């Protein structure tokens, strides 16, 4: 631990499109072919959540992505963090003693109503585990840190159940309020990746409307319409799609609210 460093922590939270679904680094192509290469001034910490009743394991990794660990049964998976990191302005001149850390806590098919509930005591208990992992990350790399924003890539699971879709606006407002309280940042920017227009879940429109309503009522919440197309399953992105989502949509939206290099 280096007590001289103050790290800026960006939270990347959600379900499979925050995690990255079955991604392989070698499938990155074109403009994104080198997006697994090292970057100065950026670290990534990923929490590995296994089954709902088997507890959580944590693994921290740094660039290059080829050395990262993915989920329990795979190696090398990544999500929009590879683009978010690239979207940080002036990254080449980012001072070595002012690292940005992307703290990624995500698990596929998890819902806001239960798995991410702030007061959950069973199941994935993702909110509580996320808080513990943030502290774990900070203690590993620095004694001083600030959570400067959260990027939320979630909604597919709640869009499959009417009651959860109808409660999504209230649940998301509560989630954001608790996050800001727990990390002592009353105006923490919160970036929502809007549920994709191609998503065919029964109550997808209800969740999208809820996401829009939360952003409309809070000047520090931004909802972003994803630029990339979904893959053939109409749920997930491919490798280039995750890179594009992070670099084109999510990272710039957060930086517009809080300059990751200027602060």
TORDOBA-897538 format. One record per residue: x, y, z of N, C-alpha, C in turn. Coordinates in steps of 0.05 Angstrom, whole numbers, padded with zeros to 5 digits, always signed. Layout:
BEGIN
XYZXYZXYZ...
***
This chain:
BEGIN
+00017-00024+00000+00000+00000+00000+00017+00025+00000+00011+00044-00016+00026+00069-00018+00009+00091-00006+00016+00101+00018+00000+00120+00032+00001+00148+00020+00019+00152+00000+00021+00179-00012+00002+00183-00035-00011+00162-00044-00028+00163-00067-00057+00166-00060-00071+00184-00073-00100+00186-00071-00112+00176-00097-00127+00155-00095-00138+00143-00119-00167+00152-00124-00173+00156-00149-00201+00162-00157-00213+00136-00166-00234+00128-00152-00248+00103-00158-00273+00108-00174-00275+00094-00196-00299+00093-00212-00312+00066-00209-00337+00065-00200-00351+00040-00197-00365+00032-00223-00361+00007-00231-00375-00004-00254-00391-00028-00243-00418-00024-00242-00435-00043-00229-00457-00053-00248-00468-00077-00242-00490-00086-00258-00490-00116-00263-00502-00124-00285-00503-00152-00291-00486-00159-00315-00494-00177-00333-00475-00188-00352-00463-00168-00372-00477-00147-00378-00466-00127-00396-00446-00108-00383-00445-00108-00356-00424-00095-00342-00400-00114-00339-00407-00140-00335-00386-00161-00332-00372-00166-00359-00387-00169-00380-00376-00177-00406-00383-00206-00410-00399-00212-00431-00410-00239-00435-00393-00255-00454-00378-00274-00444-00362-00293-00461-00343-00278-00480-00330-00257-00470-00312-00242-00487-00284-00254-00488-00271-00251-00511-00244-00261-00515-00227-00239-00527-00204-00234-00515-00188-00211-00523-00181-00212-00553-00175-00236-00563-00166-00239-00590-00188-00232-00610-00213-00230-00601-00235-00222-00619-00237-00192-00623-00223-00177-00607-00222-00148-00612-00210-00142-00639-00222-00124-00654-00212-00120-00682-00214-00091-00690-00202-00084-00712-00204-00058-00723-00193-00037-00704-00208-00016-00699-00200+00006-00682-00196-00003-00653-00207-00026-00646-00206-00035-00618-00186-00058-00614-00171-00064-00634-00153-00088-00632-00133-00086-00609-00124-00062-00602-00103-00060-00581-00115-00051-00554-00141-00054-00551-00153-00043-00526-00147-00060-00502-00134-00082-00505-00124-00097-00481-00096-00090-00473-00084-00071-00487-00056-00064-00481-00055-00046-00456-00032-00045-00443-00029-00030-00418-00035+00000-00422-00045+00013-00401-00049+00042-00401-00036+00053-00376-00022+00076-00378-00011+00088-00354-00033+00100-00337-00030+00099-00311-00049+00114-00294-00076+00101-00289-00080+00077-00300-00106+00065-00296-00103+00037-00285-00117+00030-00265-00118+00003-00254-00147-00007-00255-00150-00033-00256-00177-00044-00255-00178-00066-00234-00198-00065-00217-00202-00085-00197-00230-00098-00203-00230-00124-00204-00255-00138-00210-00262-00157-00188-00287-00155-00179-00297-00174-00159-00310-00198-00174-00302-00221-00166-00312-00246-00178-00333-00257-00160-00358-00257-00169-00380-00268-00154-00388-00294-00167-00389-00315-00151-00395-00342-00161-00425-00347-00159-00433-00367-00145-00461-00374-00143-00474-00359-00120-00500-00358-00120-00515-00342-00100-00509-00350-00072-00503-00375-00067-00499-00385-00040-00470-00393-00034-00453-00389-00053-00425-00398-00049-00406-00377-00040-00416-00353-00035-00399-00331-00027-00386-00318-00050-00368-00298-00044-00355-00282-00065-00325-00285-00062-00312-00287-00085-00283-00286-00085-00274-00261-00099-00252-00250-00091-00243-00225-00103-00216-00229-00117-00213-00217-00140-00187-00218-00154-00182-00190-00164-00158-00180-00160-00150-00154-00170-00131-00158-00193-00134-00142-00213-00116-00145-00236-00109-00118-00247-00087-00117-00261-00079-00093-00275-00075-00100-00305-00071-00080-00321-00066-00085-00349-00040-00101-00352-00036-00117-00373-00055-00120-00395-00077-00140-00389-00099-00138-00404-00122-00154-00399-00116-00184-00403-00096-00190-00419-00090-00218-00424-00082-00232-00398-00075-00217-00378-00068-00230-00352-00090-00230-00332-00113-00218-00339-00135-00217-00320-00149-00243-00316-00163-00246-00295-00180-00269-00290-00209-00261-00295-00224-00277-00308-00252-00272-00312-00269-00287-00291-00291-00297-00300-00308-00311-00281-00296-00339-00274-00309-00352-00256-00298-00376-00244-00291-00397-00266-00306-00398-00287-00302-00419-00307-00289-00409-00333-00277-00386-00332-00266-00375-00356-00242-00357-00350-00227-00350-00370-00204-00333-00367-00204-00312-00389-00200-00287-00382-00197-00267-00402-00222-00251-00409-00244-00255-00396-00268-00240-00403-00265-00211-00393-00277-00193-00408-00277-00165-00402-00303-00152-00411-00308-00128-00401-00332-00114-00409-00325-00086-00417-00343-00067-00412-00339-00039-00421-00316-00024-00408-00304-00036-00387-00281-00022-00374-00259-00017-00394-00255-00034-00414-00233-00030-00433-00237-00004-00449-00262+00003-00453-00267+00028-00467-00269+00052-00448-00280+00047-00424-00281+00069-00404-00253+00079-00398-00234+00061-00395-00206+00069-00389-00195+00086-00412-00201+00078-00437-00191+00093-00460-00204+00120-00463-00227+00124-00451-00241+00149-00454-00231+00170-00434-00215+00163-00415-00205+00182-00395-00187+00202-00410-00193+00228-00409-00178+00247-00425-00149+00250-00416-00132+00255-00435-00104+00260-00429-00091+00237-00414-00099+00213-00419-00090+00191-00404-00060+00187-00405-00047+00195-00427-00018+00191-00429-00003+00209-00409-00015+00231-00402-00001+00249-00383-00012+00246-00354-00029+00227-00350-00040+00223-00324-00018+00215-00304-00014+00231-00283+00009+00227-00265+00007+00200-00252+00031+00188-00249+00032+00161-00237+00022+00160-00209+00022+00183-00195+00014+00183-00167-00016+00191-00164-00030+00192-00187-00059+00199-00186-00074+00179-00203-00072+00154-00195-00085+00133-00210-00115+00135-00210-00127+00127-00231-00156+00122-00232-00159+00092-00230-00177+00083-00212-00182+00055-00209-00211+00050-00217-00215+00032-00236-00242+00023-00243-00248-00002-00226-00267+00001-00208-00274-00021-00191-00300-00034-00202-00297-00058-00211-00319-00072-00226-00331-00094-00209-00356-00092-00203-00371-00112-00188-00396-00118-00204-00397-00142-00216-00420-00148-00233-00424-00178-00233-00449-00186-00238-00455-00214-00240-00479-00217-00259-00478-00237-00277-00498-00240-00297-00525-00248-00285-00547-00239-00298-00574-00246-00292-00583-00237-00264-00570-00217-00253-00577-00207-00227-00596-00183-00229-00615-00181-00210-00634-00160-00211-00629-00139-00190-00640-00115-00194-00638-00093-00175-00657-00098-00151-00680-00111-00156-00700-00114-00136-00690-00132-00113-00673-00151-00119-00665-00171-00098-00634-00172-00096-00621-00179-00117-00592-00185-00116-00576-00160-00109-00585-00136-00119-00571-00112-00113-00584-00095-00091-00604-00105-00078-00618-00090-00057-00598-00083-00035-00599-00059-00025-00580-00050-00005-00583-00065+00021-00606-00076+00027-00611-00090+00053-00613-00120+00050-00604-00131+00027-00606-00160+00022-00589-00175+00043-00600-00198+00052-00586-00214+00071-00582-00243+00060-00592-00248+00036-00589-00274+00024-00586-00271-00006-00579-00293-00019-00575-00291-00048-00547-00280-00054-00545-00264-00075-00519-00253-00083-00508-00232-00064-00526-00217-00052-00519-00196-00032-00497-00178-00045-00502-00169-00069-00482-00155-00084-00475-00127-00073-00494-00113-00063-00488-00086-00053-00468-00088-00030-00473-00105-00011-00455-00108+00012-00428-00117+00004-00427-00137-00015-00401-00147-00024-00386-00126-00040-00401-00109-00055-00388-00088-00069-00374-00068-00050-00387-00061-00029-00375-00042-00009-00350-00054+00003-00351-00080+00010-00328-00093+00021-00305-00094+00001-00311-00098-00024-00290-00100-00044-00278-00073-00050-00293-00052-00049-00282-00025-00052-00261-00020-00030-00268-00027-00006-00249-00023+00016-00225-00040+00012-00229-00065+00004-00207-00083-00001-00188-00072-00022-00199-00061-00044-00183-00049-00065-00168-00025-00055-00181-00008-00040-00168+00016-00030-00145+00009-00011-00149-00010+00006-00128-00018+00024-00105-00031+00010-00110-00044-00012-00089-00057-00027-00071-00037-00042-00083-00015-00051-00068+00003-00068-00063+00031-00057-00079+00040-00037-00075+00067-00027-00090+00070-00001-00082+00089+00015-00096+00094+00040-00117+00116+00037-00116+00130+00014-00134+00153+00010-00147+00149-00017-00174+00150-00017-00188+00147-00043-00214+00162-00042-00224+00167-00066-00250+00181-00069-00266+00166-00091-00290+00159-00084-00308+00147-00105-00320+00171-00120-00311+00174-00145-00318+00198-00160-00343+00193-00178-00352+00169-00181-00376+00164-00197-00382+00135-00200-00406+00129-00209-00415+00102-00213-00427+00099-00241-00420+00077-00255-00432+00070-00280-00448+00045-00276-00473+00046-00284-00493+00025-00278-00502+00013-00305-00496-00013-00308-00503-00027-00333-00521-00051-00325-00547-00046-00323-00565-00066-00311-00593-00060-00319-00611-00079-00316-00639-00075-00322-00653-00098-00336-00637-00115-00349-00648-00137-00364-00664-00156-00346-00653-00162-00322-00667-00182-00305-00693-00171-00294-00694-00146-00286-00718-00134-00275-00739-00131-00297-00730-00128-00323-00749-00124-00345-00764-00150-00352-00756-00172-00339-00770-00198-00345-00793-00203-00325-00795-00187-00304-00815-00192-00283-00831-00166-00279-00857-00167-00282-00873-00143-00281-00870-00127-00255-00872-00141-00233-00870-00127-00207-00843-00113-00204-00822-00126-00213-00795-00114-00210-00792-00090-00229-00803-00092-00253-00802-00070-00272-00817-00046-00262-00841-00051-00250-00857-00029-00239-00843-00016-00215-00827-00031-00201-00813-00019-00177-00786-00008-00184-00778-00010-00209-00750-00003-00216-00743+00026-00210-00760+00044-00216-00754+00072-00211-00749+00077-00181-00767+00068-00164-00763+00071-00135-00738+00057-00125-00734+00033-00135-00711+00018-00126-00684+00031-00135-00684+00042-00159-00659+00055-00168-00654+00081-00153-00675+00096-00148-00671+00120-00131-00660+00113-00104-00670+00092-00092-00661+00084-00066-00632+00074-00067-00625+00060-00088-00598+00049-00092-00578+00072-00094-00585+00092-00110-00567+00115-00114-00563+00130-00088-00585+00135-00074-00583+00150-00049-00565+00135-00028-00568+00109-00027-00552+00094-00008-00523+00094-00016-00517+00092-00042-00490+00093-00052-00476+00119-00045-00490+00141-00049-00479+00167-00042-00474+00170-00013-00492+00160+00004-00488+00161+00032-00464+00145+00041-00463+00120+00031-00442+00102+00040-00414+00111+00032-00412+00125+00010-00386+00134+00000-00382+00165+00004-00399+00176+00020-00396+00204+00029-00393+00224+00006-00410+00220-00014-00409+00237-00038-00438+00243-00046-00449+00264-00035-00477+00270-00038-00485+00276-00067-00466+00284-00083-00472+00291-00111-00458+00272-00130-00451+00248-00121-00437+00229-00138-00451+00226-00165-00437+00230-00187-00448+00225-00213-00455+00195-00217-00478+00191-00228-00488+00163-00232-00496+00161-00262-00482+00144-00276-00487+00141-00305-00502+00115-00310-00525+00117-00323-00541+00094-00329-00539+00087-00359-00532+00062-00364-00534+00052-00392-00562+00044-00396-00577+00059-00412-00605+00052-00417-00608+00024-00429-00628+00010-00419-00633-00017-00430-00637-00014-00460-00622-00031-00474-00620-00028-00503-00648-00029-00517-00651-00013-00538-00677-00013-00552-00683-00040-00565-00663-00056-00570-00667-00082-00583-00674-00104-00562-00672-00097-00537-00678-00118-00517-00708-00125-00518-00714-00150-00518-00741-00159-00523-00755-00169-00498-00744-00163-00474-00757-00171-00449-00785-00159-00448-00803-00173-00435-00831-00165-00435-00836-00137-00425-00821-00130-00404-00825-00104-00391-00801-00085-00395-00787-00088-00417-00764-00072-00423-00772-00042-00424-00794-00036-00437-00802-00008-00439-00807+00005-00412-00818-00011-00394-00822-00001-00367-00796+00006-00353-00777-00011-00356-00750-00006-00344-00737+00018-00357-00738+00020-00383-00727+00044-00396-00740+00070-00387-00766+00069-00384-00780+00093-00375-00772+00100-00346-00768+00080-00330-00759+00084-00302-00731+00097-00302-00713+00086-00318-00686+00097-00320-00686+00127-00328-00703+00133-00348-00705+00160-00357-00717+00178-00336-00736+00168-00320-00748+00184-00299-00729+00191-00277-00712+00171-00270-00692+00176-00249-00673+00198-00258-00664+00197-00282-00645+00217-00293-00658+00244-00295-00683+00245-00303-00697+00270-00306-00700+00285-00279-00701+00270-00257-00706+00282-00231-00681+00289-00216-00658+00282-00226-00632+00285-00212-00611+00295-00231-00601+00319-00227-00582+00331-00246-00555+00317-00246-00550+00301-00227-00525+00286-00226-00528+00257-00235-00550+00251-00248-00555+00225-00260-00558+00230-00290-00543+00214-00306-00545+00215-00335-00552+00188-00346-00572+00187-00363-00578+00162-00377-00568+00164-00405-00553+00143-00414-00540+00142-00439-00552+00121-00457-00559+00129-00481-00569+00109-00501-00546+00095-00514-00543+00069-00511-00520+00055-00522-00517+00058-00552-00493+00063-00561-00487+00066-00589-00485+00039-00604-00470+00020-00592-00466-00005-00607-00492-00022-00609-00493-00039-00629-00515-00058-00632-00510-00082-00614-00531-00096-00608-00529-00120-00593-00521-00143-00611-00511-00164-00599-00504-00188-00615-00530-00203-00621-00527-00226-00632-00551-00241-00642-00571-00249-00621-00563-00249-00595-00582-00258-00575-00600-00235-00565-00596-00211-00576-00611-00187-00569-00610-00180-00539-00588-00188-00526-00583-00182-00498-00555-00171-00494-00535-00183-00506-00507-00176-00500-00494-00163-00524-00470-00152-00519-00453-00140-00540-00431-00160-00547-00419-00156-00570-00394-00171-00576-00370-00155-00565-00346-00165-00570-00322-00153-00559-00319-00124-00567-00321-00118-00593-00319-00090-00601-00342-00073-00590-00365-00085-00587-00388-00071-00576-00383-00062-00547-00371-00079-00531-00364-00071-00504-00344-00048-00503-00324-00050-00521-00304-00028-00522-00317-00002-00530-00335-00003-00550-00348+00021-00560-00367+00032-00539-00382+00015-00525-00400+00024-00504-00385+00040-00483-00361+00029-00474-00346+00043-00454-00334+00069-00463-00321+00068-00487-00307+00091-00497-00325+00113-00508-00345+00106-00522-00362+00126-00535-00385+00136-00518-00395+00119-00501-00420+00126-00486-00415+00131-00456-00405+00110-00442-00404+00111-00413-00382+00129-00402-00358+00125-00411-00336+00141-00401-00339+00171-00405-00346+00180-00429-00350+00209-00433-00373+00220-00417-00394+00205-00412-00416+00214-00396-00407+00219-00368-00391+00202-00357-00381+00206-00330-00361+00229-00329-00343+00231-00348-00324+00253-00348-00338+00280-00351-00361+00281-00365-00376+00306-00367-00386+00315-00340-00391+00296-00322-00400+00303-00295-00378+00308-00275-00355+00293-00279-00332+00296-00261-00308+00290-00277-00291+00310-00281-00267+00306-00297-00248+00286-00284-00244+00263-00296-00227+00243-00284-00198+00250-00282-00189+00269-00298-00162+00278-00296-00160+00305-00281-00180+00321-00283-00179+00347-00270-00192+00347-00243-00214+00331-00240-00227+00328-00214-00240+00353-00205
***
